[in-house]
Amino acid sequence: MRDVKGHILVVEDDPELADNLVEIMEGLDWQVDVSRSAERALELLRERSYEGVLTDFRLPGLGGVELISRLREAGAHVPVVVMSAFMDESAADQAERAGALDVLAKPVDLERLFGHLETFSRTNRLVLIVEDNVSLAENVAEALREEGLASEVAPDGLGALSRRLLPQVALIDLRLPDLNGVEVARRLLARDPTIKILFVTAHAEELRAEVERAQRELKNVRPDTACLLKPFSVPDLVRRIRQAVQ
């Protein structure tokens, strides 16, 4: 008998699609439960733990976005992927801001789904480095590799969010070329409130109010959010990250 990788909850009111997804994921050694509504899904999520949720955007009663919001309000950390046959850019953005790890168009891209299942399994937890100083980011990544810690580097906020990762630690520059670092942290924490956030900045005085705002806004989710001033010691940073992942 093969080992089960974990448990997935599919929230889908189309019985044929739900059955197809169950067959596919069970073939990949996942145990799958199905709910026809968000309301029933919330009951199931209170009764047991799941590694991930795959939900339709449009459902009878509460929709997929409302499901994510209810989960986060209840303190549930489970990652959620949303599916929809009728998804415009505004709706996709709404789902992602609520905390969806990704939004998949129907028919579902199976390769993309398989990638998310690997993310659900949490076997490749890593450090996400969001830093537009390429040299600094590469130095930190190399130092982490020497400590046996995997990392991915993104030069801007949108690039970081598009990776669809669930890192253990996110090292985020407060000043990025596109999104504000606080917004990047907020969106990552909407996906998974257990991610540890460490901000870095070279603009201490100019961004002091912003740093304080970030710590204030995120304190209910991540009260241990901290900020390091550049220049910093890379070995000291690596030791701090090592402590965070243990």
WONOR-V498853 format. One line per field, one symbol per residue. phi: phi as a letter, one per 20 degrees, with the letter a starting at -180 (. if undefined). A space follows every 10 residues. Layout:
# WONOR-V498853
phi=???
This chain:
# WONOR-V498853
phi=.ffefrdddd dbeegffgff fffffffdmd ecdccebfff ffffffebec facdcffdcf mfefffffff fffenfdgfc dddaecceff ffffffffpf facdfeffff fffffffffg flecfbdedd beegffffff ffffgfemdf bcdcebffff ffflecffcd ecffddfcef gfffffffff fbfefedcec bddgffdgff fffffffeff ecfegccdee fcffgfffff fgffee
